[in-house]
Amino acid sequence: MPVCEWHRQAPALWVVGRAQSSVSSASSPFPLLCSCSDAKECFSSLPWQLGEGADDLKICSPAFCLCSSVSRFGFGDSAGIVERLSCHCGSLQWIGPGCSSPSTCLEAVCGEQRLHHKKFLHLSFHRSSWLLLAPLLSPPVPVITAPPCSLCPEGAHRFQWIRNLVPEFGISSSHVKVLSSPAEFYELLKVQIKTAKQRVVMASLYLGTGLLEQELVDSLEETLEKSLQAKGSSNLRVSILLDYTRGSRGRKNSRTMLIPLLQRFPEQVRVSLFHTPNLRGLLRLLIPERFNETIGLQHIKVYLFDDNVILSGANLSDLYFTNRQDRYVLLQDSPEIADFFTELVDAIGDVSLQLQRDDTVQMLEGMVHPYQGDKVAYCEIANRRVMEVINSARTRQELLHAKTFHSSQQGSSVLSQQGSQASGALKPEPDTWIYPLIQMKPFGIQIDEMVTETLLTEAERDARIYLTTGYFNLTQAYMDLILGTRAEYRILLAAPEVNGFFGAKGVAGAIPAAYVYIEHQFYSEVCYLQQQQRVQLQEYSRAGWTFHAKGLWLYLAGSDLPCLTLIGSPNFGYRSVHRDLEAQVAIVTENKALQQQLHREQEQLYLCSGVVSSSTFEQPNRYVKLWVKLVTPLIKNFF
């Protein structure tokens, strides 16, 4: 589609991609201009300049412009992000595509400008996420090479832009099983450990010290022993990644639970303890145990046995095996996904402290120390190791896609000649796609944040998003998107009595009240904007249980079943985005049976909830003391 005459001549076009002197159809793979009928109204007030070579630029679909007639904004389905080479302000808060200095970027020129000269709810560009992808860009984010789609794909395929950031794993939906209870999760862990032959990889915040946790350790020991007896030299390798501060808490802790395995199977077992580089120097000496965990943690939860992978938000602790509700999904017979998470855990393990048989810790030879060595050097090494895993897996999957596509072009004639024998050897066509989303802000990796914000931004009118978190403390960007976009939201959070900190001693006992205060503030904003019908809060409450589930389900407009879910460790809060190491997967499926599984999972969680209203905060147990209200804004980024 050629660029229209107005686009050629107007001085206020939006150009995304490389610096303006090098923008061309050959050098930029992005859809660069809006082609809708209201383009002039859309862009005439925006101070973005047209770069050189614009006559030959491709344009994006009308569905991705800023017009009031459409419901989402982006860079084209296959594009997803803009390149690092575009100009940024020093604060990385704004982008002025094609400009040569921060002074001409959007923050300096636009200020409080509104779309269509109208107030976009209460949001201005100062806090807007319309340009959400620009401030998130950092060197480790892979550069997009795939050509853009000129039309917005329908159904599950509309999410294929994610593969421009991370590897895409296509699998059969029959390999995906959604679990519903802590007991089912625990029993599956034991079964998988006992049947593992090649590898056991477990990443968690910590390993508890109770009887159920000891049973898991005993199962590991039994499996390792059987492996040794069967072959004389074991092929089974066990790798465990935990957080250093949480795993070292108390005299009996995760470390003391695992030392017997290290002592008995030193060649087969590796225990890595991640220590955040942000906890160092005087800060490390002064902050007491438990409180030091607020600075940053290893928060990834993945449990992998041979080629079977369990993604969850649950830790390896008895509460998570009994009466602490979370989410869990099993990906069976998925070797490529298992390889990816094995490499990811190995990469983080390589930059972590290694637990020794005498309960000491040390770094691998030649590795920069996380809190004694140079912080910048350490973070650069960690960034490089993790991005190598992501990029190499992405390259492998792209080659696999290309090979599969090439084979499919010739497959018809070959199969007709070779008959059913050849046909039976082929894998079924994938109907489900897995995208691993990694967030490690201390290392400059923000892929999960980027994808999550894009999903929230592009959710259309009448789409429904069910979002759940055990700790309701959303980032400002996520709140702005929820309040400023058109989809319907049903947000599930923990009632005070099922909050994990409920009844805790000391200052921690006030944390549930702080969450109530944050919830009340957000609800008041919803009411102020008269969005109560579109954005609804629901509180999970179940006697004798606590709530820790996190993730989201996306229902496209007109659909009664979700086609996408996010599941893993992030809580959508400041800590998840800025402090901790996080990982989740986006599961996109066309299969109705799997969509039904995900729908039932969502319904089961929401059935234990009640809708939040103004009267909710008038209940006696919702009273928040004045000191909590005063302190919460100061400390909300630490819990």
C-alpha positions as CSV (number, residue, x, y, z in Angstrom):
1,M,0.0,0.0,0.0
2,P,1.6,3.3,-1.0
3,V,2.0,6.1,1.4
4,C,-0.8,8.7,0.8
5,E,0.0,12.3,-0.3
6,W,-0.8,13.8,3.1
7,H,1.7,11.4,4.7
8,R,4.3,12.5,2.3
9,Q,3.9,16.2,2.9
10,A,2.8,16.7,6.5
11,P,5.5,17.9,8.9
12,A,4.1,15.9,11.8
13,L,4.3,12.2,11.0
14,W,5.3,9.5,13.4
15,V,8.3,7.6,12.3
16,V,9.5,4.6,14.3
17,G,12.7,2.7,13.7
18,R,16.2,3.9,13.0
19,A,17.5,7.4,13.2
20,Q,15.8,9.5,10.5
21,S,18.9,9.7,8.3
22,S,18.9,5.9,7.8
23,V,15.2,5.1,7.8
24,S,14.3,3.3,4.6
25,S,12.2,0.3,3.5
26,A,15.4,-1.7,3.1
27,S,16.8,-0.9,6.5
28,S,13.7,-0.9,8.7
29,P,11.4,-3.9,9.1
30,F,8.8,-2.0,11.0
31,P,5.4,-0.7,9.9
32,L,6.1,3.0,10.1
33,L,3.1,5.1,9.3
34,C,-0.6,5.1,10.1
35,S,-3.0,4.6,7.1
36,C,-6.4,5.2,8.6
37,S,-8.8,7.7,7.2
38,D,-8.5,9.9,10.2
39,A,-4.7,9.9,10.1
40,K,-4.5,13.7,9.9
41,E,-6.5,14.1,13.0
42,C,-4.5,11.5,14.7
43,F,-1.1,12.8,14.0
44,S,-1.4,16.5,13.1
45,S,-0.7,17.6,16.7
46,L,2.2,15.3,17.4
47,P,5.7,16.8,16.9
48,W,7.3,13.8,15.2
49,Q,9.3,14.4,12.0
50,L,9.3,12.4,8.9
51,G,12.7,10.8,8.2
52,E,14.5,10.4,4.9
53,G,13.4,7.6,2.6
54,A,9.8,7.9,3.8
55,D,8.4,7.7,0.3
56,D,9.2,4.1,0.2
57,L,8.1,3.2,3.7
58,K,5.6,0.5,4.4
59,I,2.6,1.4,6.6
60,C,0.8,-0.3,9.4
61,S,-2.7,-1.6,9.5
62,P,-5.4,0.9,10.4
63,A,-6.1,-1.1,13.5
64,F,-2.9,0.1,15.0
65,C,-3.3,3.9,14.8
66,L,-4.2,6.4,17.5
67,C,-7.7,7.1,16.1
68,S,-10.6,7.2,18.5
69,S,-12.3,4.7,16.1
70,V,-10.0,1.9,17.0
71,S,-9.2,0.2,20.2
72,R,-5.5,-0.4,20.3
73,F,-2.2,1.1,19.3
74,G,1.0,-0.6,18.4
75,F,3.6,-1.2,15.9
76,G,2.1,-3.9,13.7
77,D,1.5,-7.4,14.7
78,S,4.8,-8.8,13.7
79,A,6.9,-5.8,14.9
80,G,6.2,-5.5,18.6
81,I,9.0,-3.1,19.5
82,V,11.1,-0.3,18.0
83,E,14.9,-0.4,17.8
84,R,17.4,0.8,20.4
85,L,18.9,3.1,17.8
86,S,15.9,5.5,18.0
87,C,16.5,8.5,20.1
88,H,15.8,8.4,23.8
89,C,15.8,10.9,26.6
90,G,18.4,10.3,29.2
91,S,15.8,9.1,31.6
92,L,14.5,6.6,29.1
93,Q,11.0,7.8,29.8
94,W,10.2,9.0,26.3
95,I,11.2,8.4,22.8
96,G,11.4,10.9,19.9
97,P,11.8,8.6,16.9
98,G,14.2,10.0,14.4
99,C,15.4,13.0,16.5
100,S,19.0,13.6,17.2
101,S,18.9,14.9,20.8
102,P,16.8,14.4,24.0
103,S,15.8,18.0,23.9
104,T,13.5,17.4,20.9
105,C,11.9,14.3,22.4
106,L,8.3,14.0,23.3
107,E,8.6,14.9,26.9
108,A,10.1,18.3,26.1
109,V,7.8,19.1,23.2
110,C,4.4,17.5,24.1
111,G,4.1,17.9,27.9
112,E,0.5,17.6,28.8
113,Q,-0.8,17.3,25.3
114,R,-4.0,15.2,24.9
115,L,-5.0,12.9,22.1
116,H,-7.6,14.6,19.8
117,H,-7.3,17.7,22.1
118,K,-9.4,15.8,24.6
119,K,-8.4,14.6,28.0
120,F,-7.8,10.9,27.7
121,L,-9.5,9.9,31.0
122,H,-7.1,11.5,33.5
123,L,-4.0,10.3,31.8
124,S,-1.5,12.5,30.0
125,F,1.5,11.6,27.9
126,H,3.5,12.2,31.1
127,R,2.2,8.9,32.5
128,S,1.0,7.3,29.4
129,S,2.0,3.9,28.1
130,W,1.1,4.6,24.5
131,L,4.8,4.7,23.9
132,L,5.2,1.8,26.4
133,L,7.7,-0.1,24.3
134,A,10.3,2.7,24.0
135,P,11.2,3.3,27.6
136,L,11.6,-0.4,28.1
137,L,14.2,-1.0,25.4
138,S,17.6,-1.9,26.5
139,P,20.6,-3.4,24.8
140,P,19.9,-7.1,25.6
141,V,16.5,-7.0,23.9
142,P,16.8,-8.8,20.5
143,V,16.4,-6.7,17.4
144,I,13.4,-7.6,15.3
145,T,14.1,-9.1,12.0
146,A,10.8,-10.6,11.0
147,P,8.8,-8.7,8.3
148,P,5.7,-7.0,9.5
149,C,2.2,-8.2,8.9
150,S,0.0,-5.7,7.0
151,L,-3.2,-7.0,8.6
152,C,-4.0,-7.9,12.2
153,P,-4.3,-11.7,12.4
154,E,-7.4,-13.2,14.0
155,G,-7.5,-15.5,17.0
156,A,-4.4,-16.9,18.6
157,H,-2.2,-16.0,15.7
158,R,-2.5,-12.3,16.6
159,F,0.1,-12.9,19.4
160,Q,2.9,-14.2,17.1
161,W,4.7,-10.9,17.4
162,I,6.0,-12.2,20.8
163,R,8.3,-14.5,18.9
164,N,10.3,-11.4,17.8
165,L,11.4,-11.1,21.4
166,V,11.7,-14.7,22.7
167,P,11.7,-18.2,21.3
168,E,8.4,-19.6,20.2
169,F,7.7,-23.3,21.0
170,G,4.9,-24.9,19.1
171,I,3.4,-28.0,20.8
172,S,0.3,-30.1,20.8
173,S,-2.4,-29.1,23.3
174,S,-2.5,-32.7,24.5
175,H,0.9,-32.1,26.1
176,V,-0.5,-29.4,28.4
177,K,-2.2,-30.2,31.7
178,V,-3.6,-27.5,34.1
179,L,-3.5,-28.5,37.8
180,S,-5.8,-27.1,40.3
181,S,-4.7,-27.9,43.9
182,P,-1.6,-27.8,46.1
183,A,-1.9,-31.5,46.9
184,E,-2.0,-32.3,43.2
185,F,1.1,-30.2,42.6
186,Y,2.9,-31.9,45.5
187,E,2.1,-35.4,44.3
188,L,3.2,-34.6,40.8
189,L,6.5,-33.3,42.1
190,K,7.2,-36.6,43.9
191,V,6.2,-38.7,40.9
192,Q,8.3,-36.7,38.5
193,I,11.3,-36.9,40.8
194,K,11.0,-40.6,41.2
195,T,10.8,-41.3,37.5
196,A,13.5,-38.9,36.3
197,K,16.3,-40.5,34.3
198,Q,18.4,-37.6,32.9
199,R,17.8,-34.4,34.8
200,V,16.0,-32.7,37.6
201,V,16.1,-28.9,37.5
202,M,14.3,-26.9,40.2
203,A,14.2,-23.2,40.7
204,S,12.4,-21.7,43.6
205,L,12.6,-18.9,46.1
206,Y,13.4,-21.4,48.8
207,L,13.0,-24.9,50.1
208,G,11.1,-25.3,53.3
209,T,12.2,-27.3,56.3
210,G,9.1,-29.4,57.2
211,L,8.3,-33.0,56.8
212,L,6.8,-32.7,53.3
213,E,9.9,-30.9,52.1
214,Q,12.1,-33.6,53.6
215,E,10.1,-36.1,51.7
216,L,11.0,-34.4,48.5
217,V,14.7,-34.4,49.4
218,D,14.4,-38.1,50.3
219,S,12.8,-38.8,46.9
220,L,15.8,-37.0,45.2
221,E,18.2,-39.1,47.2
222,E,16.4,-42.3,46.4
223,T,16.3,-41.5,42.7
224,L,20.0,-40.6,42.6
225,E,20.9,-43.8,44.5
226,K,18.9,-45.9,42.0
227,S,20.6,-44.2,39.1
228,L,24.0,-45.0,40.5
229,Q,23.1,-48.6,41.1
230,A,21.7,-49.1,37.7
231,K,24.7,-48.0,35.7
232,G,27.6,-47.6,38.1
233,S,28.0,-44.0,37.1
234,S,24.9,-41.9,37.1
235,N,23.6,-40.0,34.1
236,L,21.1,-38.2,36.3
237,R,22.0,-34.6,37.1
238,V,20.2,-32.5,39.8
239,S,20.4,-28.7,39.7
240,I,18.7,-26.6,42.3
241,L,18.5,-22.8,42.2
242,L,17.3,-20.8,45.2
243,D,17.6,-17.3,46.6
244,Y,20.6,-16.8,48.9
245,T,19.0,-14.5,51.5
246,R,15.7,-16.5,51.8
247,G,17.4,-19.8,51.6
248,S,19.8,-18.9,54.4
249,R,17.2,-17.6,56.8
250,G,17.3,-19.3,60.3
251,R,19.6,-22.0,61.7
252,K,17.7,-24.7,59.9
253,N,17.1,-23.6,56.3
254,S,17.2,-24.5,52.6
255,R,20.9,-25.0,52.7
256,T,21.0,-27.4,55.7
257,M,18.2,-29.4,54.0
258,L,20.3,-29.9,50.8
259,I,23.8,-30.4,52.2
260,P,23.3,-34.1,52.7
261,L,22.7,-34.5,48.9
262,L,25.8,-32.5,48.1
263,Q,27.9,-34.7,50.5
264,R,26.6,-38.0,49.1
265,F,26.4,-37.1,45.4
266,P,29.0,-34.4,44.8
267,E,29.3,-35.1,41.1
268,Q,25.6,-35.2,40.4
269,V,24.1,-32.4,42.5
270,R,24.5,-28.6,42.1
271,V,22.9,-26.1,44.5
272,S,23.2,-22.4,43.4
273,L,22.2,-19.5,45.6
274,F,21.5,-16.3,43.8
275,H,22.5,-13.1,45.6
276,T,21.2,-9.8,44.3
277,P,23.9,-7.4,43.3
278,N,21.9,-4.6,44.8
279,L,22.5,-5.8,48.4
280,R,26.1,-4.9,49.1
281,G,28.4,-2.8,51.2
282,L,27.0,-1.0,54.3
283,L,23.5,-1.8,53.2
284,R,24.2,-5.5,53.5
285,L,25.8,-5.1,56.9
286,L,23.0,-3.0,58.4
287,I,19.8,-4.6,57.1
288,P,18.8,-7.6,59.4
289,E,17.6,-11.0,58.2
290,R,14.2,-11.1,56.6
291,F,14.3,-7.4,55.8
292,N,17.3,-7.9,53.5
293,E,15.0,-9.9,51.3
294,T,13.2,-6.7,50.3
295,I,16.2,-5.6,48.2
296,G,15.9,-8.3,45.6
297,L,15.3,-12.0,45.2
298,Q,15.6,-15.0,42.9
299,H,11.8,-15.5,42.4
300,I,11.6,-17.8,39.4
301,K,9.6,-21.0,40.0
302,V,10.2,-23.8,37.5
303,Y,10.3,-27.5,38.1
304,L,11.7,-29.7,35.4
305,F,12.1,-33.5,35.1
306,D,13.7,-34.9,31.9
307,D,11.4,-33.4,29.2
308,N,8.5,-32.5,31.5
309,V,8.2,-28.9,32.8
310,I,6.0,-27.5,35.6
311,L,5.5,-23.7,35.6
312,S,4.0,-22.2,38.7
313,G,4.1,-19.4,41.2
314,A,4.4,-21.9,44.1
315,N,7.5,-22.4,46.2
316,L,8.9,-25.6,47.6
317,S,7.3,-25.3,51.0
318,D,4.6,-27.2,52.9
319,L,2.1,-24.4,52.8
320,Y,2.3,-24.5,49.0
321,F,1.6,-28.3,49.1
322,T,-1.4,-28.1,51.4
323,N,-3.5,-24.9,51.8
324,R,-1.9,-22.1,49.9
325,Q,-3.7,-21.6,46.5
326,D,-1.5,-21.1,43.5
327,R,-1.5,-21.9,39.8
328,Y,0.3,-24.8,38.1
329,V,0.7,-26.1,34.5
330,L,2.5,-29.2,33.3
331,L,4.1,-29.2,29.9
332,Q,4.7,-32.9,29.0
333,D,7.2,-34.3,26.6
334,S,8.5,-30.9,25.6
335,P,12.2,-31.3,25.1
336,E,12.9,-27.9,23.5
337,I,11.1,-26.1,26.4
338,A,12.9,-28.2,28.9
339,D,16.2,-27.5,27.3
340,F,15.5,-23.7,27.4
341,F,14.7,-23.6,31.1
342,T,17.6,-25.9,31.9
343,E,19.9,-23.5,30.1
344,L,18.2,-20.5,31.8
345,V,18.7,-22.0,35.3
346,D,22.2,-22.9,34.5
347,A,22.9,-19.4,33.3
348,I,21.6,-17.9,36.6
349,G,23.4,-20.6,38.5
350,D,26.7,-19.7,36.9
351,V,26.4,-16.1,38.3
352,S,25.2,-17.4,41.7
353,L,27.0,-18.6,44.8
354,Q,27.7,-22.3,44.8
355,L,26.8,-24.2,48.0
356,Q,29.6,-26.4,49.3
357,R,29.4,-29.6,51.3
358,D,30.6,-27.7,54.5
359,D,27.8,-25.1,54.1
360,T,30.1,-22.4,52.8
361,V,29.6,-20.7,49.5
362,Q,31.9,-19.7,46.7
363,M,31.6,-18.4,43.1
364,L,32.7,-20.3,40.1
365,E,36.3,-19.7,39.1
366,G,36.8,-16.4,37.2
367,M,33.2,-15.2,38.0
368,V,32.7,-11.7,39.4
369,H,31.3,-11.8,42.9
370,P,27.7,-10.4,43.2
371,Y,28.3,-8.2,46.2
372,Q,32.0,-8.0,46.6
373,G,33.0,-7.5,43.0
374,D,32.2,-4.7,40.6
375,K,28.5,-4.3,40.3
376,V,28.5,-3.1,36.7
377,A,30.8,-5.9,35.5
378,Y,28.7,-8.5,37.3
379,C,25.4,-7.3,35.8
380,E,27.0,-7.1,32.3
381,I,28.1,-10.7,32.6
382,A,24.8,-11.9,34.0
383,N,23.0,-10.0,31.2
384,R,25.2,-11.6,28.6
385,R,24.7,-15.1,29.9
386,V,20.9,-14.9,30.1
387,M,20.5,-13.2,26.8
388,E,22.7,-15.9,25.2
389,V,20.2,-18.4,26.3
390,I,17.2,-16.5,25.0
391,N,18.8,-15.6,21.7
392,S,20.3,-19.0,21.0
393,A,16.9,-20.7,21.7
394,R,15.2,-18.1,19.5
395,T,17.6,-18.8,16.7
396,R,17.1,-22.5,17.0
397,Q,13.3,-22.2,16.9
398,E,13.4,-19.9,13.9
399,L,15.5,-22.4,12.0
400,L,13.1,-25.2,13.1
401,H,10.1,-23.1,11.9
402,A,11.9,-22.5,8.6
403,K,12.7,-26.2,8.2
404,T,9.2,-27.2,9.0
405,F,7.7,-24.7,6.6
406,H,10.1,-25.8,3.8
407,S,9.2,-29.5,4.5
408,S,5.5,-28.7,4.5
409,Q,5.8,-27.2,1.0
410,Q,7.1,-30.5,-0.3
411,G,5.3,-32.8,2.1
412,S,2.2,-33.3,0.1
413,S,3.9,-35.2,-2.8
414,V,6.3,-37.0,-0.6
415,L,3.5,-38.3,1.7
416,S,1.5,-39.4,-1.3
417,Q,4.4,-41.5,-2.4
418,Q,5.5,-42.9,1.0
419,G,2.0,-43.5,2.4
420,S,0.8,-43.8,5.9
421,Q,4.1,-45.0,7.3
422,A,5.8,-41.7,6.6
423,S,2.7,-39.8,7.7
424,G,2.7,-41.6,11.0
425,A,6.3,-40.5,11.7
426,L,5.4,-36.8,11.5
427,K,4.6,-34.8,14.6
428,P,1.1,-33.3,14.7
429,E,0.7,-29.7,13.7
430,P,1.0,-27.5,16.8
431,D,-2.1,-25.8,18.1
432,T,-0.5,-24.3,21.1
433,W,2.5,-22.0,21.5
434,I,4.6,-21.3,24.5
435,Y,6.6,-18.1,24.9
436,P,9.0,-17.8,27.9
437,L,8.9,-14.2,29.3
438,I,11.9,-13.2,31.4
439,Q,12.2,-10.2,33.6
440,M,15.5,-9.4,35.3
441,K,15.7,-5.6,35.7
442,P,18.9,-5.7,37.8
443,F,20.5,-7.2,34.6
444,G,18.7,-4.8,32.2
445,I,16.3,-7.5,30.9
446,Q,12.7,-6.4,30.7
447,I,11.0,-8.7,28.2
448,D,8.1,-9.8,30.5
449,E,7.2,-6.2,31.3
450,M,7.3,-5.3,27.6
451,V,5.0,-8.1,26.6
452,T,2.6,-7.6,29.5
453,E,2.2,-3.9,28.8
454,T,1.7,-4.6,25.1
455,L,-1.0,-7.2,25.9
456,L,-2.8,-4.8,28.1
457,T,-2.5,-2.0,25.6
458,E,-3.8,-3.9,22.6
459,A,-6.7,-5.5,24.4
460,E,-9.7,-4.4,22.4
461,R,-13.1,-3.2,23.4
462,D,-15.3,-6.1,24.8
463,A,-12.2,-8.2,25.3
464,R,-12.0,-9.5,28.9
465,I,-8.9,-9.8,31.0
466,Y,-8.9,-11.8,34.2
467,L,-5.9,-10.8,36.2
468,T,-4.9,-12.3,39.5
469,T,-2.2,-11.5,42.1
470,G,-1.6,-12.6,45.6
471,Y,-0.1,-9.2,46.4
472,F,-2.1,-6.3,44.8
473,N,0.5,-3.7,44.3
474,L,0.5,-3.0,40.6
475,T,3.0,-0.8,38.9
476,Q,1.9,2.7,37.9
477,A,2.2,1.7,34.2
478,Y,-0.1,-1.4,34.6
479,M,-2.6,0.7,36.6
480,D,-2.6,3.4,33.9
481,L,-3.2,0.8,31.2
482,I,-6.0,-0.9,33.1
483,L,-7.7,2.5,33.7
484,G,-7.0,3.9,30.2
485,T,-7.7,1.1,27.8
486,R,-11.0,-0.4,26.6
487,A,-11.0,-4.0,27.7
488,E,-13.0,-5.3,30.7
489,Y,-11.0,-6.3,33.7
490,R,-11.8,-8.7,36.5
491,I,-8.9,-8.4,39.0
492,L,-8.7,-11.1,41.7
493,L,-6.7,-10.3,44.8
494,A,-6.3,-11.6,48.3
495,A,-8.7,-10.6,51.1
496,P,-6.7,-9.5,54.2
497,E,-7.3,-12.8,56.0
498,V,-5.9,-14.9,53.2
499,N,-2.9,-12.7,52.7
500,G,0.3,-14.6,53.3
501,F,1.4,-12.0,55.9
502,F,-1.9,-12.1,57.8
503,G,-1.1,-12.6,61.5
504,A,2.6,-12.2,61.1
505,K,4.6,-10.8,64.0
506,G,6.1,-7.3,64.2
507,V,6.0,-4.8,61.3
508,A,5.2,-7.6,58.8
509,G,1.8,-8.0,60.5
510,A,0.8,-4.6,59.1
511,I,1.5,-5.6,55.5
512,P,-2.1,-6.9,54.8
513,A,-3.4,-3.5,56.0
514,A,-1.0,-1.8,53.6
515,Y,-2.4,-3.9,50.7
516,V,-5.9,-2.9,51.8
517,Y,-4.9,0.8,51.6
518,I,-3.4,0.3,48.1
519,E,-6.5,-1.6,47.0
520,H,-8.8,1.2,48.4
521,Q,-6.8,3.9,46.6
522,F,-7.1,2.0,43.3
523,Y,-10.8,1.4,43.8
524,S,-11.3,5.1,44.5
525,E,-9.6,5.9,41.2
526,V,-11.9,3.5,39.4
527,C,-14.9,5.1,40.9
528,Y,-13.6,8.6,40.2
529,L,-13.3,7.7,36.5
530,Q,-16.7,5.9,36.6
531,Q,-15.2,2.7,35.4
532,Q,-16.8,0.3,38.0
533,Q,-18.6,-1.7,35.3
534,R,-15.5,-2.1,33.2
535,V,-12.9,-2.6,35.9
536,Q,-14.0,-4.8,38.8
537,L,-12.0,-5.9,41.8
538,Q,-12.8,-9.3,43.5
539,E,-11.3,-10.6,46.7
540,Y,-10.4,-14.3,47.2
541,S,-11.5,-15.6,50.5
542,R,-11.4,-19.2,51.7
543,A,-11.4,-20.4,55.3
544,G,-8.1,-21.9,56.4
545,W,-6.4,-21.0,53.2
546,T,-4.0,-18.4,51.9
547,F,-3.9,-17.0,48.3
548,H,-0.8,-16.8,46.1
549,A,-2.1,-17.3,42.5
550,K,-0.9,-14.9,39.8
551,G,-1.3,-14.5,36.1
552,L,-3.9,-13.5,33.6
553,W,-6.4,-15.0,31.2
554,L,-7.3,-13.1,28.0
555,Y,-10.7,-13.6,26.3
556,L,-11.0,-12.0,22.9
557,A,-14.1,-10.0,22.1
558,G,-17.0,-12.3,21.5
559,S,-15.3,-15.4,22.9
560,D,-16.4,-17.3,26.0
561,L,-13.0,-19.1,26.3
562,P,-9.5,-17.7,26.8
563,C,-7.0,-18.0,24.0
564,L,-4.0,-16.8,26.1
565,T,-2.8,-17.1,29.7
566,L,0.3,-15.9,31.5
567,I,1.5,-18.2,34.3
568,G,4.7,-18.1,36.4
569,S,6.3,-16.1,39.2
570,P,5.5,-12.3,38.5
571,N,3.0,-10.5,40.7
572,F,2.7,-7.5,38.4
573,G,4.1,-5.2,41.1
574,Y,7.1,-3.0,41.5
575,R,9.2,-5.8,42.9
576,S,8.5,-8.2,40.1
577,V,9.3,-5.5,37.5
578,H,12.3,-3.8,39.1
579,R,13.9,-5.9,41.9
580,D,13.5,-9.7,41.5
581,L,14.4,-12.3,38.9
582,E,11.1,-13.5,37.3
583,A,9.9,-15.8,34.6
584,Q,6.6,-16.8,33.3
585,V,5.2,-18.2,30.1
586,A,2.6,-17.0,27.7
587,I,0.5,-20.0,26.6
588,V,-1.5,-19.2,23.4
589,T,-3.8,-21.9,22.1
590,E,-6.4,-22.5,19.4
591,N,-7.5,-25.8,20.9
592,K,-10.9,-25.7,22.5
593,A,-10.2,-28.5,25.0
594,L,-7.2,-26.6,26.4
595,Q,-9.1,-23.4,26.4
596,Q,-11.8,-25.1,28.4
597,Q,-9.1,-26.2,30.9
598,L,-7.9,-22.7,31.3
599,H,-11.5,-21.4,31.6
600,R,-12.3,-23.9,34.4
601,E,-9.1,-22.9,36.2
602,Q,-10.1,-19.3,36.1
603,E,-13.7,-20.0,37.2
604,Q,-12.6,-22.2,40.1
605,L,-10.4,-19.4,41.5
606,Y,-13.0,-16.7,41.0
607,L,-15.8,-18.8,42.6
608,C,-14.1,-18.3,45.9
609,S,-14.3,-14.5,45.6
610,G,-16.6,-11.6,46.3
611,V,-17.0,-8.4,44.4
612,V,-15.4,-5.3,46.0
613,S,-17.7,-2.3,46.6
614,S,-17.6,0.9,48.7
615,S,-19.1,-1.0,51.6
616,T,-16.1,-3.4,51.6
617,F,-13.9,-0.8,53.0
618,E,-16.3,0.1,55.7
619,Q,-16.0,-3.3,57.4
620,P,-14.1,-3.3,60.7
621,N,-11.3,-5.6,59.5
622,R,-10.6,-3.1,56.7
623,Y,-9.6,-0.3,59.1
624,V,-6.1,1.0,58.3
625,K,-4.2,2.8,60.9
626,L,-2.9,6.3,60.2
627,W,0.8,5.3,60.5
628,V,0.2,2.5,57.9
629,K,-1.3,5.1,55.5
630,L,1.7,7.4,56.0
631,V,4.3,4.7,55.6
632,T,2.8,2.7,52.7
633,P,3.8,5.2,50.0
634,L,7.3,5.1,51.2
635,I,7.7,1.3,51.4
636,K,5.3,0.0,48.8
637,N,8.1,-0.7,46.3
638,F,9.7,-3.2,48.7
639,F,6.8,-5.7,49.1
